[in-house]
Amino acid sequence: MKIFRNILTLSLLMGMTACIKSEVAQVPDRTVLYRVADLKAQTKAGEVSFLGEFADPSDAAFSSVGFLHGQGVSDTQAFYAGSYETISWNGSDRWAPSHTYYWPKGAQSYVNFVSWYDKNGTPDLATLSETSLQWTRSIAADENIMVADEAWRCHANAATYHIDDASVVGVPTLFRHMLTRVAFVAKPAKLSNAGTSWTITVKNFTLKNVRYQGTLALINADPDATGTSAWTATDGTAPAWSASSATQTVSGESAVALTSLTPATVLPMRSFLPQGLGTMAINFDYTIRTSYSADNYIEETASSGDIRLNSFTSSVTEWGMNRKITYTITIDPEARVIEIDPTASDWSVQPTQTINIE
């Protein structure tokens, strides 16, 4: 009996030792992490990181699928256990999957990564592959869809998009916005002139004939090298949504007093489907109160009628991906003239070049 106990104890010790060795063998740099592009301090003007999309960094998370090509294995394997993994920021030094994964050890093994952020849903997972990705969606006001350039033939963590901290390494992940953001603001051309003052109130602002349902089909191609590559449309051109004929009317603020020369918001910044201007139009009522003294004034109400967004000369001829567009409406209370001036900028600053990891 004593001999049996000694043998059992020895066996348990050997088993514990084997477990300890197995744990030690998984060195930190073999853990799969992510390196998300443009991780800059928010004090730097004009630069927005993926983290910058979130008021609370603890909310920053995106989805990713890995396709494993193992050395000596002909079939592609799913790298992650589920249909996709959630990648989150730990608040200090790493983006990591919700579960721990390790890089394959075979010299010829590698993983291809498809990553995206979709605030209100997911892409069509049935069409998701190493070379295709698709959304069909009705776009909500708060929608935010971003797709990262595909990371091809990855076999170790990399510092590809290093900007602030070279210790933050992982799968190179560069996001691009797939939607556009648009707002409308209004202001008076003047508040007073030669003893006469004006107060303008814009009422019942609407944006009409906006296409809001569409499909975005994307493709990618293996570059036969370690690196990242942007997605394109199925014909190889720049990505574009295929919009259905369904349109909607978007309502803005019910009444906004234009009391200063600083523009006031009549339709808050919101997400839209990228599209041409088509038959889109704005329509609003407005009241002009003309005052000659505290007790001597007249008040008139008028309507803008439908003003087509393509009816005036402008550099903004379409609502493109990764664009923010603000339309400034100026109402001249004296000449009774309405002017519209759109300005556009990037939703966020994103590099456009392909960057090799090695």
C-alpha positions in Angstrom: 0.0 0.0 0.0 2.8 2.4 0.8 4.5 1.7 -2.5 1.2 2.4 -4.3 0.8 5.8 -2.5 4.4 6.8 -3.5 3.7 5.9 -7.1 0.5 7.9 -7.0 2.2 10.9 -5.5 4.9 10.7 -8.1 2.4 10.5 -10.9 0.5 13.6 -9.5 3.8 15.6 -9.3 4.7 14.6 -12.8 1.3 15.7 -14.0 1.6 19.1 -12.2 5.0 19.6 -13.6 3.8 18.9 -17.1 1.0 21.5 -16.6 3.4 24.1 -15.3 5.8 23.5 -18.3 2.8 23.8 -20.7 1.9 27.2 -19.2 5.4 28.5 -19.2 5.8 27.5 -22.9 3.2 30.1 -23.9 5.4 33.1 -23.9 3.6 36.6 -24.0 4.7 37.5 -27.6 2.8 34.4 -28.9 -0.6 35.8 -27.6 -2.7 37.2 -30.4 -3.2 40.9 -29.9 -4.4 43.8 -32.2 -2.7 47.0 -33.2 -5.4 49.6 -34.1 -4.3 52.4 -36.3 -4.1 56.1 -35.3 -4.1 55.5 -31.6 -3.1 59.1 -30.9 -3.5 61.3 -27.9 -6.8 63.2 -28.2 -5.1 66.5 -27.7 -3.6 66.3 -31.2 -5.7 68.5 -33.4 -7.3 67.0 -36.5 -6.6 63.4 -35.7 -9.2 60.9 -34.5 -8.5 57.3 -33.4 -10.8 54.4 -33.3 -10.9 55.1 -29.5 -12.0 58.6 -30.4 -15.3 57.2 -31.7 -16.2 56.5 -28.1 -16.9 58.8 -25.2 -15.9 56.0 -22.8 -12.8 53.9 -23.9 -14.3 50.9 -22.1 -17.0 50.9 -24.7 -14.4 50.6 -27.5 -14.7 47.2 -29.1 -15.0 45.7 -32.6 -15.5 42.3 -34.2 -13.0 40.1 -36.0 -12.8 36.8 -37.9 -9.6 34.8 -38.4 -8.9 32.4 -41.2 -6.1 29.9 -40.3 -3.8 28.5 -42.9 -1.8 25.8 -41.2 1.4 24.4 -42.4 0.8 21.1 -44.3 -3.0 21.6 -44.1 -4.9 22.1 -47.3 -8.2 23.3 -45.8 -8.6 26.8 -44.3 -9.7 26.6 -40.6 -11.6 29.0 -38.5 -9.1 30.5 -36.2 -11.5 31.6 -33.5 -13.9 29.3 -31.6 -17.1 31.3 -32.4 -18.3 32.9 -35.6 -16.3 35.9 -34.6 -14.4 37.4 -31.7 -14.9 40.7 -29.8 -11.7 42.7 -29.7 -11.6 45.2 -26.8 -9.2 47.8 -25.4 -7.9 47.2 -21.9 -7.5 50.9 -21.2 -3.7 51.0 -21.2 -1.6 48.8 -23.5 -3.4 46.3 -25.6 -6.3 45.4 -27.9 -7.2 41.7 -27.3 -9.9 39.1 -28.1 -12.3 38.2 -25.4 -10.6 34.8 -25.2 -6.9 34.0 -25.3 -5.4 32.7 -28.6 -1.9 32.0 -29.7 -0.1 32.4 -33.0 0.5 29.2 -34.9 4.0 27.9 -34.6 4.5 26.4 -38.1 7.0 28.4 -40.2 4.5 28.4 -43.1 1.4 28.9 -41.0 -0.5 32.2 -41.0 -3.8 33.8 -40.3 -5.9 36.3 -42.4 -8.1 38.7 -40.3 -11.3 40.4 -41.3 -12.4 43.1 -38.8 -15.3 45.5 -38.6 -17.3 47.7 -36.2 -21.1 47.8 -36.6 -22.9 49.8 -33.9 -26.4 48.4 -34.6 -25.9 45.0 -36.0 -23.5 42.7 -38.0 -22.7 42.2 -41.6 -24.2 39.3 -43.5 -22.1 36.5 -41.9 -23.3 34.0 -44.5 -21.3 36.0 -47.1 -18.3 36.7 -44.9 -15.1 35.1 -46.2 -11.4 36.0 -46.7 -12.4 37.7 -49.9 -16.0 39.0 -49.4 -18.0 41.0 -46.9 -21.5 42.4 -47.2 -24.0 44.6 -45.5 -27.7 45.2 -46.3 -29.1 47.8 -44.0 -31.6 50.6 -43.3 -29.5 53.4 -41.9 -30.4 54.8 -38.5 -29.5 58.2 -37.2 -26.8 56.9 -34.9 -25.5 54.3 -37.3 -21.7 53.8 -37.5 -20.3 51.1 -39.7 -16.5 50.8 -40.1 -14.5 48.1 -41.9 -10.8 47.5 -41.4 -8.4 46.9 -44.2 -7.9 43.1 -44.3 -4.7 41.9 -42.5 -3.2 39.2 -44.7 -0.7 36.4 -43.8 -0.2 37.4 -40.2 2.0 35.1 -38.1 3.0 37.4 -35.2 2.1 40.6 -33.4 3.3 43.7 -35.3 3.8 47.4 -34.6 2.7 48.4 -38.1 0.6 51.4 -37.1 2.8 52.5 -34.2 2.3 56.2 -33.5 2.5 56.8 -29.7 3.6 53.6 -28.1 5.6 50.9 -29.8 4.7 48.5 -27.1 1.2 48.3 -28.4 1.5 45.6 -31.0 -0.8 43.1 -32.8 -2.8 42.4 -35.9 -2.6 45.6 -38.0 -6.1 47.1 -38.0 -6.9 50.3 -40.0 -10.6 51.2 -40.0 -12.5 53.2 -42.6 -16.0 54.7 -42.3 -18.6 53.3 -44.6 -21.3 55.9 -44.0 -21.6 59.7 -44.2 -22.7 62.3 -41.5 -24.8 65.3 -42.5 -26.2 68.3 -40.5 -28.1 71.5 -41.4 -27.6 74.8 -39.6 -29.2 78.2 -40.2 -28.3 81.8 -39.4 -29.6 85.3 -40.3 -27.7 87.3 -42.9 -28.1 90.4 -40.6 -29.7 91.2 -37.3 -30.3 95.0 -37.8 -29.9 97.9 -40.2 -30.6 101.6 -39.8 -32.8 101.4 -36.7 -34.6 98.2 -37.9 -33.9 94.8 -36.2 -35.1 91.3 -37.2 -35.7 88.1 -35.4 -36.0 84.9 -37.6 -37.5 81.6 -36.4 -37.2 78.5 -38.6 -40.0 76.0 -38.1 -40.8 72.5 -39.3 -37.5 71.8 -41.0 -37.5 68.6 -43.1 -35.1 66.8 -45.4 -37.0 65.0 -48.2 -36.4 62.1 -50.6 -33.4 60.6 -48.8 -32.5 57.0 -49.7 -32.0 55.1 -46.5 -31.8 51.4 -47.5 -28.8 49.9 -49.3 -26.4 47.1 -49.8 -22.6 47.3 -49.5 -20.8 44.4 -51.1 -17.0 44.3 -50.7 -14.2 42.1 -52.0 -10.5 41.7 -51.2 -7.6 39.8 -52.7 -4.7 37.9 -51.2 -1.5 40.0 -52.0 0.6 36.8 -51.5 2.6 38.8 -48.9 2.2 39.9 -45.3 0.4 43.2 -45.2 -2.9 45.0 -45.2 -5.2 45.8 -48.2 -8.4 47.9 -48.4 -11.7 46.5 -49.5 -13.1 47.4 -52.9 -16.4 47.1 -54.7 -17.1 43.9 -56.5 -16.0 45.5 -59.8 -12.7 46.5 -58.2 -13.5 50.2 -57.9 -13.9 52.2 -54.7 -16.6 50.9 -52.3 -20.1 52.2 -52.9 -23.5 51.4 -51.5 -26.2 50.2 -53.9 -29.2 52.1 -52.7 -32.8 50.9 -53.1 -35.5 53.2 -54.4 -37.0 53.6 -51.0 -36.9 57.1 -49.6 -37.8 58.8 -46.4 -38.4 62.3 -45.0 -36.2 63.3 -42.0 -37.6 65.7 -39.6 -35.4 68.3 -37.9 -36.1 70.7 -35.0 -39.7 72.0 -34.7 -38.7 75.6 -34.1 -35.3 77.3 -33.9 -34.9 81.0 -33.2 -32.0 82.6 -35.1 -30.9 85.2 -32.5 -27.3 85.6 -33.5 -25.0 85.4 -36.5 -23.7 82.1 -35.1 -25.5 79.3 -37.0 -28.1 77.3 -35.0 -28.8 73.6 -35.6 -32.0 72.9 -37.5 -31.2 69.2 -38.3 -28.6 67.7 -35.9 -25.6 65.8 -37.4 -26.7 62.2 -38.1 -25.7 59.2 -40.2 -26.9 58.7 -43.8 -26.4 56.2 -46.6 -23.7 57.5 -49.0 -25.5 58.5 -52.1 -25.9 61.1 -54.9 -28.1 64.1 -54.3 -30.8 62.8 -56.6 -34.1 64.5 -55.8 -33.2 65.4 -52.2 -34.7 68.7 -51.0 -35.1 70.7 -47.9 -38.3 72.4 -46.8 -39.1 74.7 -43.9 -41.3 77.5 -42.7 -39.8 80.7 -41.2 -41.1 83.7 -39.4 -39.5 87.1 -39.7 -40.3 89.7 -37.0 -39.3 93.2 -38.1 -39.0 95.6 -35.2 -38.8 99.4 -35.5 -39.1 99.9 -31.7 -40.1 97.9 -28.7 -43.8 98.3 -29.4 -43.7 98.8 -33.2 -43.2 95.6 -35.2 -44.6 93.4 -37.9 -44.4 89.6 -38.2 -44.5 87.7 -41.4 -44.5 83.9 -42.1 -43.2 82.3 -45.3 -42.2 79.0 -46.7 -39.0 78.1 -48.4 -40.8 75.6 -50.6 -38.7 72.6 -51.8 -35.1 73.5 -52.3 -33.3 70.8 -54.2 -29.8 70.1 -52.9 -28.5 69.8 -56.5 -30.1 73.1 -57.6 -27.2 75.4 -56.6 -23.6 75.4 -57.4 -21.5 73.6 -54.9 -18.4 71.4 -54.5 -20.6 68.9 -52.7 -22.2 66.8 -55.5 -22.7 63.6 -53.4 -22.6 62.2 -49.9 -19.6 60.1 -49.8 -18.2 57.5 -47.4 -16.2 58.9 -44.4 -17.5 62.4 -45.1 -19.0 65.0 -42.7 -21.2 67.6 -44.5 -22.7 70.7 -42.9 -25.2 72.8 -44.9 -25.4 76.4 -43.7 -28.6 78.1 -44.6 -28.5 81.9 -44.5 -31.7 83.9 -44.5 -31.6 87.6 -45.4 -34.6 89.2 -43.6 -34.3 92.4 -45.6 -33.9 91.1 -49.2 -35.9 87.9 -48.5 -33.1 85.7 -50.0 -32.1 82.2 -48.9 -28.6 81.0 -49.5 -27.2 77.5 -48.9 -23.5 76.8 -48.5 -22.3 73.2 -47.8 -18.9 72.4 -46.4 -17.4 68.9 -46.2 -14.6 67.3 -44.3 -13.5 63.8 -43.5 -15.5 62.0 -40.8 -12.1 61.1 -39.4 -8.5 61.3 -40.7 -7.5 57.9 -42.1 -4.4 56.9 -44.1 -5.2 55.5 -47.5 -2.0 53.7 -48.4 -1.3 50.0 -48.1 1.3 49.3 -45.5 3.5 46.2 -45.3 4.0 44.6 -41.9 7.5 43.4 -42.8 
